[in-house]
Amino acid sequence: MLFLLYGFNLLFAYLMSLTFSGMLQKALDHTIMADKLLKAFDFTALIILFDVYGKGVTLGWSIFVFIVFYLLLSTYFSGGVVRLLCSGMKFTLQDFLNGCTVYFARFFRLLVLSYGSLLVIFAIYFMIGGLLDAITANTTTEFWPFLLSIFRVFLLAIILAWFNMVLDYTKIEIVIGDSQQVYRSLKQIMIFIMKNFGATTTLYGFLLLTCFFFILLYLTIEHVIPVDSVLGVILFFVFTQIYIISRVWLRLSFYKGQISLYTQYAV
């Protein structure tokens, strides 16, 4: 299952990179700016691109389509992943795809419901942020606006982490309880998390710290490996694949840890 999900991530990243690079080359007609973007992904050049050529570049819509497609496929695959991990069955492609198909409709309803709620939360978040910015706009010091910005980033990170944790546990509850009522399962999970707030947040926090460690390790080693030689390119490619596999393994570990906790406290 690990390498199946790895293959999916690798294929998706490859298709997206092909589309992205092709659109930039076509939009900029193989100019120096295109080469600069594709070789080093210079964000300054990217800003100039959207500022000067924004009306002629459909990059935003393409990325949106890729994100939606990725969310749908991830939702589909998560049914098979959670089913196999909850049941403890040995992986077979037939059982995996069966789980994907059985739970896709319910997980898709959960996706729509949760992201609809997230949009409302974001709307309130940005409204409050705009109000606070207006209040601190005339301050004579940069300390309070800076402190407010840090607080807003921290709050946003907490919201996203909470959102993902609720989604994971709701999927687990739907599979374990074979529930057809997605909204009821979501409410039950909210109650479960509040009742076991210490255990759920500690576990999720530990998993997030592990994830950040992998990301930091990748970013550190990425700048050390030279890519100006064939050997360097090969080493960088191998290291990148190890990083992708580690991310997939970590995602499975998220599910395994949360399933274990949920079956211990709720079932």
N, C-alpha and C positions, 0 to 999 in steps of 0.2 A: 504493500500500500504506500509505503514511503516513496519508493522510486516511481510509482505511478503518478503520484501527486507532484513529484519533482519534474517528471516529464511534461506534465500539464503546465507547470510554471515556466519551464524552459521554453516550451513551444509558444506560449502566450507572449513572453518577453521578446522572443525572436520576431514574431509577427508584428508586435507593436513597434519594435525598433526599425523594422523594414519600412513600415508605413510612415513613421515619424521622419526618418532620414529622407525617404523619397519625396515627401511633401515639402520638406525644407529645401531640398535641391531644386525641385520644380518651381517653388515660390520665388527663390532667390536666383534662379537661372545659373546655378553653379558658380556663384560669385565667391569672393574671398570670405564674405560674412558666413556663407553656408559652410565652407570648410572649417572656419573657426568654431562654429557652433557644433559641428559633428565630431570634430577631433577633441575639443576640450570642453564642450558645452558651456560656453561663456554666457553667463546670465545677463551681462550688460548688452551683449550682442542680441540676445533673445528679446530684451526689452525694446531695443531699437527696431527689431524685426516687427514686433506687434504694433509699434508706434507708426512706422513708415508703411508697412505692407499689411496692416491688420485687416483691411477690407478685402484683400485678395487671398488671405490665408484662412483656410477652414480647419486649422489645427485644433481649435477649441472644441468644435463639434466632433472631430475624429476621436479626440481623447475622451470626450463624454461617452461616445458610443462604445469605446473599448472598456471604459469603467463599468458601464451597464452590462456589457457582455461578460466581463470578468465576475461581476457580482452574481449574475445568473448562474454561471458555471460553478462558482464557488458554493453557491447555495445548493446546487444540484449535488455536487460531490460531498458536501458536508453531511447529507443524509446517509450516505454509505459509510462515511468515516465514523459518525456518532453511533450508528447502528452496530457496526462491528466492534467498536470499543466498549459499548454498553453490554453487548451479549457475550463478549470474550471469545467469539468464534474465530477460527483460523481464517486468514484472508483467502478468499477466492474471488476471482473477477465476477463470477455470477452473483454471489452474495452481495458483493460491493455494489454492483450496478442495480441489483434489486432494491437495496436500501436507498440508493440515490433516487430511484423512481418512486418508491412508496412514499417517501417523506418530502419530495420536492414541492408538492402543492401546499402542504402545511408550512414548510420552511419559507416558501415564497410569500405566503400571507403574513408570516412573521416579519419578513424583510420589509414588505410594504408598510405594515403597521408600525414597526420600529423606526424606519426612516422618516415616515410621516411625523411621528412624535419628535424625532430629532430635528426636523426642520422647524417645528414650533419652538423647541428649546433654543435653537440657534437664533431664531428671530427675536426672542425675548433677550437672549444674551447680547446680541448686537445693538438692540435698542437701549439696553442698560449701559452698554459700553459707550454708545454715542452720547448718552446723557452725561455720563461721567467725564467724557472728553470735553463736553461743553462747559462743565463746571470748572474743570482745571485748565481751561484754555487761557485764562488771563492771569495765571499764577506767575510770579516773578522768578520762581526757581524751577529747575527741571527735575528736582528730586521727586516730587509727588507724581507728576505724569509718568516718570520712569518706573516708580514703584507700582503705580496703577497698571502699567503695561505688563510688568512681571506677574502681577496678581491675575490679570486677565488670561495670560498664557497658561499659568498654573491651573486656573479654574477650567479652562477649555480642555486641558489634558485630563483632568479628573472626570469631566463630563464624558469624554470619548472613552476613557477606560471603563467607566461605569456602564456605558452603553454597550460596549463589547462584552463585558462580563455578564450582563443581563441576557444578551443574545445567546451566549454560549450555554448558560444554565437553562434557558427556556428550551433550546433545542434538545438538551439532555432530558428534560422533563417530558417533552413531547414523545421522545423515543421510549423512555423507560415506562411511562404511564400509557403509552399508545393513545395519547390524547388527540381528539379531533378538534377540540376547542382551543384554538391558538390564544385567543384573548384571555381565557380563563387560566391557561398555563402561564401566561405572562404575569398575571396578577399573583398566582401562587409563587412564582419565582421571586417577585418583588418582596413578598412577605417572608419567604425563606431567607433571602439575603439580609433583610433587616433583622430577623431573629438570630441569624448567625453572622452578623456583620464582621466580627473580629476574624473568624476563621476564613470567610470568603475573601475579604479584602487582603488579609495577610498572604493567603495563597496566591491571589492574583498579583499582588505587589511583588512577591518573590519571583513569579514567572516573568513579569515585566522587567524586573531588574536583570534577569538572565538574558532577556531579549536585548536590552540596552547594552549589555556586556558584549554580546555577539556583534552588534552593530558597531560599537566602539572598536572592537578588535579588528573588524573588517576594514573600517576607515583608516585605522593605524597601519595595518599591513599593506593596504592598497597603495599608500604613498611610498612604501619602502621598496616594493617590487619594481624594478626597472622594466619599461616596455619598449626600449630602444633596440632590442635584440630578439631573435627568434626564441631563444630560451626564456627570456623575460615574458614574452607574450604567452608562451605555453604555460609558464608558472602562474601568470595572472589568470589565465583561463581556468586552470585546475583549481586555483584558490577560490575563484568566483563560484565554481560549481559546488565546491565544498560548503561555501557560505549559503548557497541556495538550499542545499540538502539540509543544512543545519537549521535554517528557517522553517522548513517543512517539518522536520523532527520536533522543533520547538512548538509548532502549532499543534501537533499531535499530543505533545506533552501537556499543553494547556488543557486539551480535552480530557486526557487521562487523569490528570490531577483533579479537575473539577468533577468528573464522574465519580472518582473515589470519594471525594468530600461529600458530594450530594447523596450517594448511596449510604454513606455513614450517618449523616445527620437527618435525612428526610425520608428515607425508605425503610 
